[in-house]
Amino acid sequence: MADQGITTALNFPLDSTKLAPRQNLRLPDAPRGINIKRASVNIPGLVKSTVKSLMVQIAHVETGNDATFNQSDRYGKYAIHKNTLINYGYLSANGNTWLGLEGIDSANSFLSSVSLQNRLMERFLREQYTACIKIGAIQANDTVATVAGMLAVAYQFQDYTYSSQSYNLNYVVSIGSNLSVYLGNIVTNQGFSNLAFRYYNESNIGNLISKLQQDNQLTSNLDLSKRKLSSLTETLNSESISTVRLVETALLSNISGQTKQRALSTASTSITSLDNKLTSIYTSPPALQAREWRQTGKINDSLNREGALFFNSGRYAVNTLGAL
């Protein structure tokens, strides 16, 4: 039955311990929220106050609004998983090293920055709104409460990823992000054209595809996680090669004037496209899990929590917590 997860969730309201008190909306460290513009006439967006209420409710469910929470690879009041922090560039691909982005060089520095925790949560919700619509976890004619509920479910599955024997999606995203940054820098600084392909080689994307293929030549016989990892890596590799070639062309020493400027503009556009592809790659797993929960209601998250908990949290945030 379609929407079995939602149908089931409606019969299991949240108990009182899972309901964020309205006073949490007025706490000094409460988020400000963001506006999420509606995707179409039939799919509502979320206004700033609604996103704020949703964030406050998720923080209450996850950690009781404890900004210093640090357990099981989850950090801060929203229990932001290391996968999300890897995707956003704060942790290394293996999740063991803080990279110093925005001055965050340790778990303690992340936990002490509530404003950053709020901003990352806002980013996650904004990106998942797009991903959930694209994948079908959020659908035409959904109410605002349903949209908020499905975004909460997507957040619940933030640690879901694709993996093979030796690699996972976080590693793939990390090396793609590094390549994108390097290409952007040499275009901005108009460096040497041969650096583009050198950076591609150093990123190891091409070698990674070979290693994934060695895991099992009969890709179609692999489980979904391994198939998806191989497929997404091949897509990223194709996008990377195309971008590298455009960057090389733009940096050739024998072109100048308007021809040079057009080539540089084309290269920059391609780098932006590569960044968008990376975003699409890392946002798809949580959205797919949210869709699966919506359709069947049969999957729990890695902490064995039912999707009903988060879906009903989203509904509560809209219908009660943030209601005037």
C-alpha positions in Angstrom: 0.0 0.0 0.0 1.3 3.4 -0.9 2.2 5.7 2.0 2.0 2.8 4.5 4.6 4.5 6.7 2.5 7.7 7.0 -0.7 5.7 7.5 0.9 3.7 10.3 2.5 6.8 11.9 -0.8 8.6 12.3 -1.9 5.8 14.6 1.1 6.3 16.9 1.2 9.8 18.4 4.3 11.0 20.2 4.4 10.5 24.0 4.8 13.6 26.1 8.6 13.1 26.6 9.2 13.5 22.9 7.3 16.9 22.6 9.6 19.9 22.7 8.2 22.6 25.0 7.3 25.9 23.4 9.8 27.7 25.7 12.6 26.0 23.7 11.7 28.3 20.8 12.8 31.3 22.9 16.1 29.9 24.2 19.2 32.0 23.5 20.7 29.3 21.3 17.5 28.5 19.4 17.9 28.5 15.6 16.6 31.4 13.5 15.4 29.1 10.8 15.4 29.7 7.0 12.8 30.1 4.3 12.6 27.1 2.0 10.9 28.3 -1.2 8.1 26.1 -2.5 9.2 23.8 -5.3 5.9 24.1 -7.3 2.3 25.1 -7.0 1.4 21.7 -5.6 4.4 21.3 -3.2 4.5 23.8 -0.3 7.7 25.3 1.0 8.4 26.0 4.6 8.6 29.5 6.1 11.3 30.5 8.5 9.3 30.0 11.7 8.3 26.5 10.6 11.8 25.5 9.9 12.8 26.9 13.3 10.1 24.8 15.0 11.1 21.7 13.1 14.8 22.2 14.1 13.8 22.7 17.8 11.7 19.6 17.8 14.4 17.4 16.2 17.0 18.7 18.7 14.6 17.8 21.5 14.1 14.2 20.2 17.7 13.6 19.4 19.5 15.0 22.5 17.1 16.9 24.7 18.7 20.1 23.1 22.2 19.2 24.4 24.7 21.1 22.3 27.6 19.2 23.9 26.2 15.8 22.9 29.0 13.5 21.6 28.2 9.8 21.2 28.4 7.1 18.6 29.8 9.4 15.9 27.0 12.0 16.5 27.7 15.5 17.6 25.8 18.5 19.0 22.2 19.1 19.9 21.0 17.7 16.5 23.2 14.6 16.8 24.8 15.5 13.5 26.3 12.3 12.2 29.9 12.1 11.0 28.7 11.3 7.5 27.1 14.7 7.3 30.2 16.4 8.6 32.4 14.5 6.1 30.1 15.5 3.2 30.2 19.2 4.4 34.0 19.2 4.6 34.5 19.3 8.4 35.8 15.8 8.8 38.3 13.7 6.7 36.9 10.9 4.5 37.5 8.3 7.2 35.8 10.5 9.8 38.9 10.5 12.1 40.3 14.0 11.6 38.8 17.5 11.9 40.0 19.5 8.9 39.9 23.0 10.3 37.1 24.3 8.1 35.8 27.6 9.6 38.2 27.0 12.4 36.7 23.7 13.5 39.7 21.6 14.4 38.3 19.3 17.1 35.1 17.9 18.4 35.1 20.4 21.2 35.3 23.3 18.9 32.3 22.0 17.0 30.4 21.4 20.1 31.1 24.9 21.4 29.7 26.5 18.2 25.9 26.3 18.5 25.5 28.7 15.6 27.4 26.4 13.3 25.3 23.4 14.5 22.2 25.5 13.6 23.6 26.4 10.2 24.4 22.9 9.2 21.0 21.7 10.2 19.4 24.4 8.1 21.6 23.4 5.2 20.7 19.7 5.6 16.9 20.5 5.6 17.2 22.8 2.5 19.2 20.2 0.6 16.9 17.4 1.6 13.8 19.3 0.5 15.2 19.3 -3.0 16.4 15.7 -2.8 13.2 14.3 -1.4 11.1 16.0 -4.1 13.4 14.6 -6.8 13.2 11.1 -5.4 9.5 11.1 -4.5 9.8 11.1 -0.7 7.9 14.5 -0.8 5.0 14.5 -3.4 2.5 16.8 -5.0 -0.4 17.8 -2.8 1.5 17.0 0.4 0.6 19.4 3.3 3.1 21.5 5.1 3.0 19.1 8.0 3.7 16.1 5.7 6.6 18.0 4.1 8.1 18.7 7.5 7.5 15.1 8.6 9.3 13.7 5.6 12.3 16.1 6.1 12.5 14.9 9.7 12.5 11.2 8.4 15.3 12.1 5.9 17.3 13.5 8.8 16.7 10.4 10.8 18.5 8.4 8.0 21.4 10.9 7.6 23.9 8.2 8.4 22.7 5.9 5.6 25.3 5.5 2.9 26.4 3.2 0.0 29.5 1.1 0.5 31.5 -1.7 -1.0 34.1 -4.0 0.6 36.6 -1.2 1.2 35.0 2.2 0.3 31.9 4.2 1.0 30.0 7.1 -0.5 31.6 9.6 2.0 35.0 8.8 0.6 33.8 9.2 -3.0 32.3 12.6 -2.1 35.4 13.7 -0.3 37.8 13.1 -3.2 35.3 14.7 -5.7 35.1 17.8 -3.4 38.9 18.0 -3.2 39.2 17.9 -7.0 36.5 20.6 -7.4 38.3 22.9 -5.0 41.6 22.4 -6.8 40.1 23.0 -10.2 38.3 26.1 -8.9 41.6 27.5 -7.6 43.6 27.1 -10.8 40.8 28.7 -12.8 40.6 31.6 -10.5 44.4 32.1 -10.5 44.7 31.1 -14.2 47.4 28.5 -13.5 49.0 26.0 -15.8 46.7 23.9 -17.9 48.6 20.6 -17.1 47.7 21.0 -13.4 44.1 20.1 -14.2 44.8 16.5 -15.2 47.4 16.2 -12.5 44.8 17.1 -9.9 42.4 14.5 -11.5 45.1 11.8 -11.2 45.9 12.8 -7.6 42.2 12.6 -6.7 42.3 8.9 -7.4 38.7 8.8 -8.8 39.8 6.8 -11.9 41.7 4.2 -9.8 38.7 4.0 -7.4 36.5 2.8 -10.3 38.9 0.0 -11.1 39.1 -1.1 -7.5 35.3 -1.1 -7.2 35.1 -3.2 -10.3 37.6 -5.6 -8.8 35.3 -6.2 -5.9 33.0 -8.1 -8.2 32.9 -8.0 -12.0 29.2 -9.0 -12.1 28.0 -5.6 -10.8 24.3 -6.4 -11.4 24.6 -9.3 -8.9 25.8 -7.0 -6.1 23.5 -5.7 -3.4 21.9 -2.3 -3.8 24.5 -0.5 -1.7 27.5 -1.7 -3.8 25.7 -1.2 -7.1 24.7 2.3 -6.2 28.3 3.1 -5.1 29.8 1.9 -8.3 27.1 3.7 -10.4 27.5 7.0 -8.6 31.3 6.9 -8.8 31.2 6.3 -12.5 28.8 9.3 -12.9 31.1 11.5 -10.8 34.2 10.3 -12.8 32.5 11.2 -16.1 31.6 14.7 -14.8 35.1 15.1 -13.4 36.8 14.2 -16.7 34.5 16.6 -18.7 35.3 19.4 -16.2 39.1 18.8 -16.3 39.1 19.0 -20.1 37.2 22.3 -20.1 39.6 23.7 -17.4 42.6 22.6 -19.5 41.2 24.3 -22.6 40.5 27.5 -20.6 44.1 27.7 -19.3 45.9 27.1 -22.6 48.5 29.8 -23.2 47.6 30.2 -26.9 44.2 31.7 -26.4 43.5 35.2 -25.2 41.0 38.0 -25.1 37.2 37.2 -25.3 38.0 33.7 -26.4 39.9 33.2 -23.1 37.2 34.8 -21.0 34.5 32.6 -22.6 36.6 29.5 -22.0 37.2 30.5 -18.4 33.5 31.1 -17.9 32.6 27.7 -19.4 35.1 26.0 -17.1 33.7 27.8 -14.0 30.2 26.7 -15.0 31.4 23.2 -15.3 33.0 23.3 -11.9 29.7 24.5 -10.5 27.9 21.6 -12.2 30.4 19.2 -10.6 29.7 20.7 -7.2 25.9 20.3 -7.9 26.5 16.7 -8.9 28.4 16.1 -5.6 25.5 17.5 -3.7 23.0 15.3 -5.5 25.1 12.3 -4.8 25.4 12.7 -1.0 21.8 13.9 -0.5 20.2 10.9 -2.3 20.7 8.1 0.3 18.7 9.8 3.1 16.0 10.8 0.7 15.7 7.3 -0.7 15.4 5.8 2.7 12.7 8.3 3.5 10.8 7.3 0.4 11.2 3.6 1.3 9.8 4.4 4.8 6.9 6.4 3.4 6.0 3.6 1.0 6.3 0.6 3.3 6.8 1.7 6.9 9.0 -1.3 7.4 12.5 0.2 7.9 14.0 1.5 11.1 17.1 3.6 11.3 20.6 2.5 12.5 19.5 3.1 16.1 16.4 0.9 15.6 14.0 3.9 15.8 10.8 3.8 13.7 10.2 6.5 11.1 7.0 7.3 12.9 9.0 9.1 15.6 10.5 11.6 13.3 7.5 11.9 10.9 5.2 12.7 13.8 7.9 15.1 15.1 7.6 17.1 11.9 3.9 17.1 12.2 4.0 18.3 15.8 6.5 21.0 14.9 4.0 22.4 12.3 0.6 21.8 13.9 1.4 22.5 17.6 4.9 23.7 18.5 5.1 26.5 15.9 1.3 27.2 15.6 0.1 30.6 16.6 
